[in-house]
């Protein structure tokens, strides 16, 4: 059923006006991935990044890095005599922090987390043991962190830096996020 059918029937939905396009529907349902993508304009010569706000504040086409003669954007004139900037090169990126927040808030996220508290250490010393996943590896239990958790008087948890000689294993803390980034250059 389209909105035109509702209009022809003289039916007005209660509350908010319904969305009229697929794009609007996706956005309202949280299904629009483009909302999370940051389009960084970059210099094609030195690869200096310009966030969207800085891009519009640039005074000239030229890269602002010393000794770089790269061009960041071109200008085109529209039919209405407006001048539009078009980046020469773009690198789309997604905020790591915002991505983690979205993942943690997803229903059932806690079910896929691994609690290392009861893990048996040095399972690999047994030559008959077969690893099932990365939690069975020795490196998983040897990772160290330079922070510890402090709970304030109001119950808020803060990560506080430790000194070098007091690093603790990550698996000794109950709630720690191991973040592994694989880069392929």
N, CA and C atoms as an extended XYZ file, in Angstrom:
555
Properties=species:S:1:pos:R:3:atomname:S:1:resname:S:1:resid:I:1 pbc="F F F"
N         0.850       -1.171        0.000 N   UNK     1
C         0.000        0.000        0.000 CA  UNK     1
C         0.901        1.241        0.000 C   UNK     1
N         0.640        2.168       -0.866 N   UNK     2
C         1.447        3.383       -0.936 CA  UNK     2
C         0.718        4.528       -0.258 C   UNK     2
N         1.433        5.611       -0.076 N   UNK     3
C         0.820        6.788        0.543 CA  UNK     3
C        -0.279        7.374       -0.330 C   UNK     3
N        -0.149        7.230       -1.654 N   UNK     4
C        -1.181        7.744       -2.554 CA  UNK     4
C        -2.510        7.038       -2.309 C   UNK     4
N        -2.458        5.753       -2.011 N   UNK     5
C        -3.675        4.999       -1.731 CA  UNK     5
C        -4.299        5.506       -0.436 C   UNK     5
N        -3.454        5.762        0.572 N   UNK     6
C        -3.962        6.295        1.835 CA  UNK     6
C        -4.594        7.669        1.630 C   UNK     6
N        -3.943        8.470        0.796 N   UNK     7
C        -4.448        9.817        0.519 CA  UNK     7
C        -5.785        9.744       -0.210 C   UNK     7
N        -5.891        8.850       -1.174 N   UNK     8
C        -7.134        8.703       -1.940 CA  UNK     8
C        -8.278        8.253       -1.042 C   UNK     8
N        -7.952        7.459       -0.025 N   UNK     9
C        -8.982        6.980        0.901 CA  UNK     9
C        -9.274        8.006        1.995 C   UNK     9
N        -8.605        9.145        1.916 N   UNK    10
C        -8.742       10.220        2.914 CA  UNK    10
C        -8.436        9.715        4.333 C   UNK    10
N        -7.414        8.851        4.403 N   UNK    11
C        -7.002        8.290        5.684 CA  UNK    11
C        -5.758        9.029        6.154 C   UNK    11
N        -5.792        9.541        7.371 N   UNK    12
C        -4.630       10.208        7.945 CA  UNK    12
C        -4.102        9.350        9.089 C   UNK    12
N        -2.861        8.877        8.985 N   UNK    13
C        -2.292        8.076       10.071 CA  UNK    13
C        -2.125        8.926       11.329 C   UNK    13
N        -2.329        8.298       12.478 N   UNK    14
C        -2.162        9.003       13.745 CA  UNK    14
C        -0.680        9.180       14.042 C   UNK    14
N        -0.367       10.225       14.763 N   UNK    15
C         1.022       10.464       15.139 CA  UNK    15
C         1.797       11.117       14.018 C   UNK    15
N         2.989       10.601       13.773 N   UNK    16
C         3.877       11.178       12.768 CA  UNK    16
C         3.428       10.835       11.357 C   UNK    16
N         3.775       11.696       10.442 N   UNK    17
C         3.521       11.424        9.033 CA  UNK    17
C         4.421       10.267        8.614 C   UNK    17
N         3.882        9.274        7.931 N   UNK    18
C         4.721        8.141        7.526 CA  UNK    18
C         5.778        8.571        6.512 C   UNK    18
N         6.859        7.819        6.493 N   UNK    19
C         7.928        8.115        5.542 CA  UNK    19
C         7.448        7.818        4.129 C   UNK    19
N         8.029        8.527        3.163 N   UNK    20
C         7.555        8.396        1.786 CA  UNK    20
C         8.539        7.680        0.875 C   UNK    20
N         9.775        7.540        1.314 N   UNK    21
C        10.770        6.912        0.446 CA  UNK    21
C        11.427        5.734        1.166 C   UNK    21
N        11.998        4.850        0.385 N   UNK    22
C        12.718        3.710        0.943 CA  UNK    22
C        13.903        4.194        1.777 C   UNK    22
N        14.584        5.220        1.284 N   UNK    23
C        15.730        5.776        2.002 CA  UNK    23
C        15.321        6.275        3.391 C   UNK    23
N        14.191        6.974        3.463 N   UNK    24
C        13.696        7.480        4.755 CA  UNK    24
C        13.307        6.331        5.677 C   UNK    24
N        12.694        5.302        5.121 N   UNK    25
C        12.299        4.139        5.921 CA  UNK    25
C        13.531        3.454        6.504 C   UNK    25
N        14.568        3.267        5.686 N   UNK    26
C        15.804        2.645        6.169 CA  UNK    26
C        16.417        3.471        7.295 C   UNK    26
N        16.432        4.782        7.108 N   UNK    27
C        17.017        5.666        8.107 CA  UNK    27
C        16.254        5.566        9.428 C   UNK    27
N        14.922        5.569        9.355 N   UNK    28
C        14.107        5.496       10.575 CA  UNK    28
C        14.272        4.156       11.285 C   UNK    28
N        14.515        3.100       10.530 N   UNK    29
C        14.688        1.771       11.117 CA  UNK    29
C        16.127        1.500       11.551 C   UNK    29
N        17.019        2.457       11.277 N   UNK    30
C        18.418        2.272       11.629 CA  UNK    30
C        19.145        1.351       10.676 C   UNK    30
N        18.661        1.242        9.442 N   UNK    31
C        19.263        0.341        8.457 CA  UNK    31
C        20.116        1.070        7.427 C   UNK    31
N        20.365        2.341        7.641 N   UNK    32
C        21.120        3.120        6.669 CA  UNK    32
C        22.586        3.173        7.089 C   UNK    32
N        23.439        2.345        6.493 N   UNK    33
C        24.837        2.321        6.912 CA  UNK    33
C        25.592        3.595        6.549 C   UNK    33
N        25.090        4.349        5.573 N   UNK    34
C        25.786        5.563        5.156 CA  UNK    34
C        25.839        6.612        6.261 C   UNK    34
N        24.916        6.536        7.214 N   UNK    35
C        24.909        7.489        8.324 CA  UNK    35
C        26.214        7.375        9.113 C   UNK    35
N        26.772        6.186        9.189 N   UNK    36
C        27.948        5.931       10.016 CA  UNK    36
C        29.267        6.158        9.289 C   UNK    36
N        29.217        6.397        7.997 N   UNK    37
C        30.442        6.543        7.213 CA  UNK    37
C        30.863        8.006        7.164 C   UNK    37
N        32.120        8.259        7.505 N   UNK    38
C        32.684        9.604        7.433 CA  UNK    38
C        33.505        9.674        6.151 C   UNK    38
N        33.186       10.614        5.293 N   UNK    39
C        33.894       10.781        4.023 CA  UNK    39
C        35.042       11.772        4.225 C   UNK    39
N        36.260       11.274        4.384 N   UNK    40
C        37.428       12.137        4.524 CA  UNK    40
C        37.961       12.486        3.144 C   UNK    40
N        38.140       13.766        2.886 N   UNK    41
C        38.807       14.196        1.663 CA  UNK    41
C        40.300       14.091        1.936 C   UNK    41
N        41.046       13.597        0.968 N   UNK    42
C        42.481       13.448        1.187 CA  UNK    42
C        43.254       14.014        0.015 C   UNK    42
N        44.467       14.395        0.305 N   UNK    43
C        45.362       14.884       -0.739 CA  UNK    43
C        45.876       13.669       -1.510 C   UNK    43
N        45.765       13.677       -2.836 N   UNK    44
C        46.233       12.527       -3.613 CA  UNK    44
C        47.760       12.389       -3.655 C   UNK    44
N        48.487       13.404       -3.205 N   UNK    45
C        49.956       13.336       -3.215 CA  UNK    45
C        50.528       12.884       -1.870 C   UNK    45
N        50.124       13.576       -0.792 N   UNK    46
C        50.721       13.278        0.521 CA  UNK    46
C        49.770       12.514        1.440 C   UNK    46
N        48.556       12.305        1.030 N   UNK    47
C        47.535       11.547        1.757 CA  UNK    47
C        47.088       12.213        3.060 C   UNK    47
N        47.264       13.516        3.163 N   UNK    48
C        46.763       14.230        4.343 CA  UNK    48
C        45.241       14.166        4.340 C   UNK    48
N        44.670       13.870        5.508 N   UNK    49
C        43.213       13.761        5.656 CA  UNK    49
C        42.605       15.103        6.050 C   UNK    49
N        41.438       15.365        5.497 N   UNK    50
C        40.652       16.537        5.874 CA  UNK    50
C        39.262       16.049        6.258 C   UNK    50
N        38.880       16.266        7.518 N   UNK    51
C        37.536       15.840        7.913 CA  UNK    51
C        36.511       16.719        7.201 C   UNK    51
N        35.261       16.291        7.137 N   UNK    52
C        34.263       17.040        6.368 CA  UNK    52
C        34.159       18.517        6.746 C   UNK    52
N        34.261       18.835        8.025 N   UNK    53
C        34.160       20.238        8.436 CA  UNK    53
C        35.347       21.044        7.920 C   UNK    53
N        36.561       20.506        8.086 N   UNK    54
C        37.758       21.212        7.607 CA  UNK    54
C        37.742       21.369        6.094 C   UNK    54
N        37.195       20.371        5.398 N   UNK    55
C        37.118       20.429        3.937 CA  UNK    55
C        36.373       21.684        3.493 C   UNK    55
N        35.246       21.973        4.125 N   UNK    56
C        34.449       23.139        3.729 CA  UNK    56
C        35.075       24.443        4.187 C   UNK    56
N        35.996       24.392        5.163 N   UNK    57
C        36.657       25.602        5.662 CA  UNK    57
C        37.937       25.933        4.899 C   UNK    57
N        38.390       25.038        4.008 N   UNK    58
C        39.620       25.293        3.254 CA  UNK    58
C        39.488       26.571        2.433 C   UNK    58
N        40.566       27.373        2.451 N   UNK    59
C        40.557       28.653        1.732 CA  UNK    59
C        40.907       28.501        0.252 C   UNK    59
N        41.638       27.425       -0.074 N   UNK    60
C        42.018       27.224       -1.476 CA  UNK    60
C        41.997       25.740       -1.817 C   UNK    60
N        42.195       25.455       -3.093 N   UNK    61
C        42.207       24.079       -3.588 CA  UNK    61
C        43.440       23.303       -3.129 C   UNK    61
N        44.517       24.043       -2.797 N   UNK    62
C        45.817       23.434       -2.522 CA  UNK    62
C        45.863       22.743       -1.162 C   UNK    62
N        46.656       21.689       -1.108 N   UNK    63
C        46.897       20.965        0.140 CA  UNK    63
C        47.584       21.901        1.131 C   UNK    63
N        47.267       21.767        2.398 N   UNK    64
C        47.841       22.644        3.422 CA  UNK    64
C        49.144       22.101        4.013 C   UNK    64
N        49.594       20.919        3.580 N   UNK    65
C        50.869       20.375        4.057 CA  UNK    65
C        52.025       21.144        3.432 C   UNK    65
N        53.085       21.315        4.222 N   UNK    66
C        54.274       22.002        3.713 CA  UNK    66
C        54.885       21.223        2.555 C   UNK    66
N        55.316       21.918        1.556 N   UNK    67
C        55.996       21.352        0.389 CA  UNK    67
C        55.167       20.326       -0.376 C   UNK    67
N        53.852       20.411       -0.304 N   UNK    68
C        52.987       19.521       -1.081 CA  UNK    68
C        52.212       20.366       -2.078 C   UNK    68
N        52.227       19.934       -3.328 N   UNK    69
C        51.509       20.694       -4.359 CA  UNK    69
C        50.225       19.983       -4.799 C   UNK    69
N        49.697       19.132       -3.924 N   UNK    70
C        48.474       18.398       -4.237 CA  UNK    70
C        47.243       19.292       -4.242 C   UNK    70
N        46.240       18.875       -5.003 N   UNK    71
C        44.961       19.582       -5.084 CA  UNK    71
C        43.922       18.742       -4.336 C   UNK    71
N        43.199       19.368       -3.413 N   UNK    72
C        42.241       18.658       -2.571 CA  UNK    72
C        40.880       18.535       -3.240 C   UNK    72
N        40.452       19.565       -3.940 N   UNK    73
C        39.125       19.545       -4.557 CA  UNK    73
C        39.101       20.356       -5.845 C   UNK    73
N        38.083       20.108       -6.625 N   UNK    74
C        37.815       20.923       -7.815 CA  UNK    74
C        36.511       21.666       -7.570 C   UNK    74
N        36.325       22.738       -8.298 N   UNK    75
C        35.087       23.503       -8.177 CA  UNK    75
C        34.310       23.411       -9.474 C   UNK    75
N        33.012       23.251       -9.337 N   UNK    76
C        32.133       23.212      -10.507 CA  UNK    76
C        30.979       24.162      -10.254 C   UNK    76
N        30.525       24.789      -11.324 N   UNK    77
C        29.412       25.729      -11.219 CA  UNK    77
C        28.131       25.041      -11.654 C   UNK    77
N        27.095       25.221      -10.852 N   UNK    78
C        25.800       24.619      -11.165 CA  UNK    78
C        25.000       25.544      -12.070 C   UNK    78
N        23.874       25.049      -12.551 N   UNK    79
C        23.008       25.848      -13.421 CA  UNK    79
C        22.494       27.090      -12.700 C   UNK    79
N        22.386       27.009      -11.381 N   UNK    80
C        21.898       28.165      -10.615 CA  UNK    80
C        23.041       29.079      -10.169 C   UNK    80
N        24.202       28.945      -10.802 N   UNK    81
C        25.392       29.772      -10.551 CA  UNK    81
C        26.026       29.563       -9.176 C   UNK    81
N        25.669       28.485       -8.504 N   UNK    82
C        26.337       28.146       -7.246 CA  UNK    82
C        27.642       27.427       -7.564 C   UNK    82
N        28.606       27.550       -6.668 N   UNK    83
C        29.876       26.842       -6.826 CA  UNK    83
C        29.882       25.658       -5.868 C   UNK    83
N        30.122       24.478       -6.412 N   UNK    84
C        30.159       23.247       -5.606 CA  UNK    84
C        31.590       22.720       -5.572 C   UNK    84
N        31.992       22.248       -4.396 N   UNK    85
C        33.308       21.620       -4.251 CA  UNK    85
C        33.162       20.117       -4.404 C   UNK    85
N        34.086       19.525       -5.150 N   UNK    86
C        34.112       18.077       -5.329 CA  UNK    86
C        35.502       17.571       -4.953 C   UNK    86
N        35.609       16.750       -3.896 N   UNK    87
C        36.918       16.229       -3.492 CA  UNK    87
C        37.558       15.418       -4.614 C   UNK    87
N        38.866       15.560       -4.751 N   UNK    88
C        39.603       14.799       -5.761 CA  UNK    88
C        39.687       13.332       -5.347 C   UNK    88
N        39.916       13.088       -4.064 N   UNK    89
C        40.027       11.718       -3.552 CA  UNK    89
C        39.355       11.656       -2.183 C   UNK    89
N        38.632       10.567       -1.961 N   UNK    90
C        37.916       10.379       -0.697 CA  UNK    90
C        38.301        9.034       -0.097 C   UNK    90
N        38.453        9.023        1.214 N   UNK    91
C        38.613        7.765        1.942 CA  UNK    91
C        37.447        7.675        2.921 C   UNK    91
N        36.514        6.749        2.675 N   UNK    92
C        35.411        6.574        3.625 CA  UNK    92
C        35.879        5.753        4.823 C   UNK    92
N        35.544        6.218        6.006 N   UNK    93
C        35.921        5.505        7.224 CA  UNK    93
C        34.751        5.493        8.192 C   UNK    93
N        34.784        4.543        9.095 N   UNK    94
C        33.759        4.428       10.125 CA  UNK    94
C        34.455        4.571       11.473 C   UNK    94
N        33.865        5.336       12.369 N   UNK    95
C        34.430        5.532       13.698 CA  UNK    95
C        34.474        4.199       14.443 C   UNK    95
N        35.650        3.836       14.916 N   UNK    96
C        35.818        2.590       15.658 CA  UNK    96
C        35.004        2.613       16.950 C   UNK    96
N        35.047        3.719       17.665 N   UNK    97
C        34.310        3.835       18.932 CA  UNK    97
C        32.811        3.706       18.693 C   UNK    97
N        32.292        4.406       17.691 N   UNK    98
C        30.850        4.331       17.408 CA  UNK    98
C        30.454        2.935       16.943 C   UNK    98
N        31.326        2.281       16.184 N   UNK    99
C        31.042        0.913       15.736 CA  UNK    99
C        30.961       -0.038       16.924 C   UNK    99
N        31.897        0.095       17.858 N   UNK   100
C        31.873       -0.744       19.057 CA  UNK   100
C        30.610       -0.488       19.875 C   UNK   100
N        30.221        0.779       19.986 N   UNK   101
C        28.984        1.096       20.718 CA  UNK   101
C        27.779        0.424       20.071 C   UNK   101
N        27.701        0.480       18.735 N   UNK   102
C        26.581       -0.149       18.034 CA  UNK   102
C        26.575       -1.657       18.259 C   UNK   102
N        27.753       -2.280       18.186 N   UNK   103
C        27.826       -3.731       18.374 CA  UNK   103
C        27.401       -4.134       19.781 C   UNK   103
N        27.896       -3.412       20.783 N   UNK   104
C        27.586       -3.746       22.175 CA  UNK   104
C        26.092       -3.596       22.452 C   UNK   104
N        25.440       -2.667       21.794 N   UNK   105
C        24.011       -2.427       22.022 CA  UNK   105
C        23.107       -3.408       21.284 C   UNK   105
N        23.670       -4.201       20.383 N   UNK   106
C        22.837       -5.147       19.635 CA  UNK   106
C        22.328       -6.252       20.551 C   UNK   106
N        21.108       -6.651       20.289 N   UNK   107
C        20.484       -7.710       21.079 CA  UNK   107
C        21.305       -8.996       20.944 C   UNK   107
N        21.598       -9.614       22.054 N   UNK   108
C        22.327      -10.875       22.051 CA  UNK   108
C        23.835      -10.736       21.985 C   UNK   108
N        24.362       -9.510       21.985 N   UNK   109
C        25.811       -9.319       21.883 CA  UNK   109
C        26.541      -10.014       23.030 C   UNK   109
N        25.995       -9.912       24.229 N   UNK   110
C        26.661      -10.498       25.396 CA  UNK   110
C        26.809      -12.014       25.283 C   UNK   110
N        25.975      -12.655       24.478 N   UNK   111
C        26.034      -14.113       24.342 CA  UNK   111
C        27.267      -14.576       23.564 C   UNK   111
N        27.827      -13.695       22.729 N   UNK   112
C        28.987      -14.098       21.936 CA  UNK   112
C        30.308      -13.754       22.620 C   UNK   112
N        30.235      -13.128       23.787 N   UNK   113
C        31.453      -12.792       24.518 CA  UNK   113
C        32.018      -14.035       25.194 C   UNK   113
N        33.315      -14.068       25.340 N   UNK   114
C        33.984      -15.208       25.968 CA  UNK   114
C        34.491      -14.792       27.345 C   UNK   114
N        34.110      -15.531       28.363 N   UNK   115
C        34.576      -15.286       29.726 CA  UNK   115
C        35.762      -16.207       29.977 C   UNK   115
N        36.949      -15.626       30.127 N   UNK   116
C        38.175      -16.411       30.294 CA  UNK   116
C        38.469      -16.768       31.741 C   UNK   116
N        37.605      -16.379       32.665 N   UNK   117
C        37.877      -16.588       34.090 CA  UNK   117
C        38.129      -18.051       34.443 C   UNK   117
N        37.357      -18.975       33.901 N   UNK   118
C        37.504      -20.381       34.272 CA  UNK   118
C        38.352      -21.192       33.311 C   UNK   118
N        39.019      -20.541       32.375 N   UNK   119
C        39.812      -21.269       31.384 CA  UNK   119
C        41.009      -21.970       32.025 C   UNK   119
N        41.245      -23.171       31.563 N   UNK   120
C        42.412      -23.929       32.006 CA  UNK   120
C        43.624      -23.389       31.254 C   UNK   120
N        44.683      -23.079       31.980 N   UNK   121
C        45.886      -22.530       31.359 CA  UNK   121
C        46.784      -23.644       30.829 C   UNK   121
N        47.600      -23.307       29.849 N   UNK   122
C        48.603      -24.209       29.272 CA  UNK   122
C        48.008      -25.498       28.717 C   UNK   122
N        46.855      -25.407       28.105 N   UNK   123
C        46.241      -26.597       27.488 CA  UNK   123
C        47.113      -27.134       26.361 C   UNK   123
N        47.873      -26.252       25.729 N   UNK   124
C        48.694      -26.661       24.593 CA  UNK   124
C        49.892      -27.515       24.997 C   UNK   124
N        50.177      -27.606       26.281 N   UNK   125
C        51.266      -28.478       26.734 CA  UNK   125
C        50.921      -29.951       26.507 C   UNK   125
N        49.636      -30.255       26.443 N   UNK   126
C        49.167      -31.621       26.174 CA  UNK   126
C        49.185      -31.824       24.662 C   UNK   126
N        50.013      -32.744       24.173 N   UNK   127
C        50.140      -32.923       22.720 CA  UNK   127
C        48.896      -33.519       22.076 C   UNK   127
N        47.972      -34.063       22.854 N   UNK   128
C        46.717      -34.590       22.310 CA  UNK   128
C        45.616      -33.527       22.243 C   UNK   128
N        45.895      -32.355       22.796 N   UNK   129
C        44.889      -31.290       22.813 CA  UNK   129
C        44.775      -30.652       21.427 C   UNK   129
N        43.544      -30.456       20.966 N   UNK   130
C        43.290      -29.786       19.689 CA  UNK   130
C        42.635      -28.443       19.977 C   UNK   130
N        43.245      -27.395       19.452 N   UNK   131
C        42.682      -26.057       19.659 CA  UNK   131
C        41.358      -25.934       18.919 C   UNK   131
N        40.376      -25.301       19.560 N   UNK   132
C        39.070      -25.080       18.938 CA  UNK   132
C        38.954      -23.655       18.405 C   UNK   132
N        39.514      -22.699       19.108 N   UNK   133
C        39.496      -21.309       18.642 CA  UNK   133
C        40.640      -20.540       19.294 C   UNK   133
N        40.684      -19.235       19.060 N   UNK   134
C        41.819      -18.442       19.528 CA  UNK   134
C        41.901      -18.347       21.049 C   UNK   134
N        40.815      -18.632       21.754 N   UNK   135
C        40.841      -18.599       23.214 CA  UNK   135
C        41.692      -19.725       23.785 C   UNK   135
N        41.943      -20.754       22.987 N   UNK   136
C        42.750      -21.883       23.441 CA  UNK   136
C        44.246      -21.617       23.306 C   UNK   136
N        44.617      -20.569       22.607 N   UNK   137
C        46.028      -20.261       22.399 CA  UNK   137
C        46.670      -19.649       23.635 C   UNK   137
N        47.974      -19.838       23.759 N   UNK   138
C        48.693      -19.291       24.909 CA  UNK   138
C        48.739      -17.771       24.865 C   UNK   138
N        48.825      -17.204       23.679 N   UNK   139
C        48.917      -15.746       23.555 CA  UNK   139
C        47.691      -15.058       24.140 C   UNK   139
N        46.529      -15.711       24.050 N   UNK   140
C        45.292      -15.134       24.588 CA  UNK   140
C        45.439      -14.839       26.086 C   UNK   140
N        46.110      -15.722       26.795 N   UNK   141
C        46.240      -15.573       28.249 CA  UNK   141
C        47.492      -14.798       28.648 C   UNK   141
N        48.329      -14.432       27.685 N   UNK   142
C        49.549      -13.701       28.005 CA  UNK   142
C        49.447      -12.210       27.712 C   UNK   142
N        48.370      -11.773       27.050 N   UNK   143
C        48.205      -10.352       26.754 CA  UNK   143
C        48.083       -9.562       28.047 C   UNK   143
N        48.783       -8.430       28.102 N   UNK   144
C        48.772       -7.622       29.318 CA  UNK   144
C        48.181       -6.250       29.029 C   UNK   144
N        47.695       -5.637       30.081 N   UNK   145
C        47.119       -4.305       29.970 CA  UNK   145
C        47.793       -3.375       30.970 C   UNK   145
N        47.861       -2.124       30.623 N   UNK   146
C        48.464       -1.131       31.508 CA  UNK   146
C        47.418       -0.358       32.290 C   UNK   146
N        46.235       -0.946       32.448 N   UNK   147
C        45.174       -0.257       33.191 CA  UNK   147
C        44.567       -1.184       34.234 C   UNK   147
N        43.891       -0.594       35.177 N   UNK   148
C        43.059       -1.368       36.096 CA  UNK   148
C        41.763       -0.594       36.308 C   UNK   148
N        40.742       -1.298       36.737 N   UNK   149
C        39.425       -0.696       36.918 CA  UNK   149
C        39.290       -0.151       38.333 C   UNK   149
N        38.800        1.082       38.431 N   UNK   150
C        38.469        1.659       39.728 CA  UNK   150
C        36.996        2.009       39.716 C   UNK   150
N        36.319        1.699       40.793 N   UNK   151
C        34.898        2.003       40.913 CA  UNK   151
C        34.748        3.215       41.820 C   UNK   151
N        34.074        4.258       41.306 N   UNK   152
C        33.887        5.474       42.096 CA  UNK   152
C        32.805        5.263       43.143 C   UNK   152
N        32.628        6.246       43.994 N   UNK   153
C        31.627        6.142       45.064 CA  UNK   153
C        30.210        6.023       44.523 C   UNK   153
N        29.987        6.461       43.266 N   UNK   154
C        28.661        6.375       42.659 CA  UNK   154
C        28.495        5.140       41.784 C   UNK   154
N        29.504        4.270       41.746 N   UNK   155
C        29.411        3.026       41.001 CA  UNK   155
C        29.923        3.085       39.577 C   UNK   155
N        30.427        4.235       39.143 N   UNK   156
C        30.974        4.343       37.788 CA  UNK   156
C        32.354        3.693       37.741 C   UNK   156
N        32.616        2.961       36.664 N   UNK   157
C        33.902        2.280       36.499 CA  UNK   157
C        34.799        3.131       35.615 C   UNK   157
N        36.025        3.352       36.071 N   UNK   158
C        37.001        4.134       35.314 CA  UNK   158
C        38.239        3.281       35.078 C   UNK   158
N        38.829        3.411       33.903 N   UNK   159
C        40.098        2.753       33.609 CA  UNK   159
C        41.215        3.692       34.036 C   UNK   159
N        42.069        3.225       34.916 N   UNK   160
C        43.143        4.042       35.456 CA  UNK   160
C        44.473        3.429       35.036 C   UNK   160
N        45.407        4.248       34.505 N   UNK   161
C        46.706        3.707       34.082 CA  UNK   161
C        47.498        3.151       35.258 C   UNK   161
N        48.227        2.080       34.964 N   UNK   162
C        49.124        1.487       35.953 CA  UNK   162
C        50.548        1.837       35.560 C   UNK   162
N        51.458        1.609       36.476 N   UNK   163
C        52.863        1.784       36.131 CA  UNK   163
C        53.330        0.545       35.382 C   UNK   163
N        54.461        0.663       34.703 N   UNK   164
C        54.949       -0.419       33.843 CA  UNK   164
C        55.155       -1.733       34.593 C   UNK   164
N        55.623       -1.642       35.816 N   UNK   165
C        55.930       -2.864       36.562 CA  UNK   165
C        54.695       -3.544       37.146 C   UNK   165
N        53.525       -2.941       37.002 N   UNK   166
C        52.321       -3.555       37.565 CA  UNK   166
C        51.332       -3.986       36.485 C   UNK   166
N        51.819       -4.244       35.273 N   UNK   167
C        50.916       -4.725       34.220 CA  UNK   167
C        50.297       -6.053       34.631 C   UNK   167
N        49.014       -6.191       34.369 N   UNK   168
C        48.324       -7.438       34.688 CA  UNK   168
C        47.813       -8.074       33.408 C   UNK   168
N        47.582       -9.366       33.475 N   UNK   169
C        47.047      -10.069       32.313 CA  UNK   169
C        45.619       -9.613       32.068 C   UNK   169
N        45.275       -9.473       30.798 N   UNK   170
C        43.926       -9.019       30.452 CA  UNK   170
C        42.870       -9.997       30.935 C   UNK   170
N        43.187      -11.278       30.911 N   UNK   171
C        42.202      -12.285       31.315 CA  UNK   171
C        41.969      -12.310       32.822 C   UNK   171
N        42.786      -11.572       33.589 N   UNK   172
C        42.541      -11.518       35.030 CA  UNK   172
C        41.421      -10.534       35.367 C   UNK   172
N        41.076       -9.664       34.434 N   UNK   173
C        39.928       -8.774       34.607 CA  UNK   173
C        38.697       -9.453       34.025 C   UNK   173
N        37.582       -9.305       34.657 N   UNK   174
C        36.366       -9.997       34.216 CA  UNK   174
C        35.839       -9.441       32.898 C   UNK   174
N        35.822       -8.132       32.759 N   UNK   175
C        35.247       -7.523       31.560 CA  UNK   175
C        36.308       -6.698       30.843 C   UNK   175
N        36.937       -7.297       29.865 N   UNK   176
C        37.962       -6.640       29.066 CA  UNK   176
C        37.681       -6.941       27.608 C   UNK   176
N        37.835       -5.954       26.780 N   UNK   177
C        37.617       -6.146       25.350 CA  UNK   177
C        38.964       -6.304       24.659 C   UNK   177
N        39.198       -7.485       24.098 N   UNK   178
C        40.387       -7.712       23.281 CA  UNK   178
C        40.045       -7.215       21.888 C   UNK   178
N        40.775       -6.275       21.392 N   UNK   179
C        40.515       -5.742       20.063 CA  UNK   179
C        41.708       -6.062       19.176 C   UNK   179
N        41.462       -6.828       18.136 N   UNK   180
C        42.515       -7.227       17.212 CA  UNK   180
C        42.241       -6.568       15.875 C   UNK   180
N        43.231       -5.881       15.346 N   UNK   181
C        43.074       -5.237       14.045 CA  UNK   181
C        44.058       -5.874       13.070 C   UNK   181
N        43.538       -6.453       12.020 N   UNK   182
C        44.377       -7.034       10.977 CA  UNK   182
C        44.426       -6.062        9.810 C   UNK   182
N        45.617       -5.660        9.428 N   UNK   183
C        45.789       -4.733        8.316 CA  UNK   183
C        46.511       -5.445        7.193 C   UNK   183
N        46.021       -5.283        6.008 N   UNK   184
C        46.645       -5.887        4.838 CA  UNK   184
C        47.066       -4.772        3.903 C   UNK   184
N        48.360       -4.513        3.852 N   UNK   185
C        48.857       -3.448        2.985 CA  UNK   185
C        49.358       -4.079        1.730 C   UNK   185
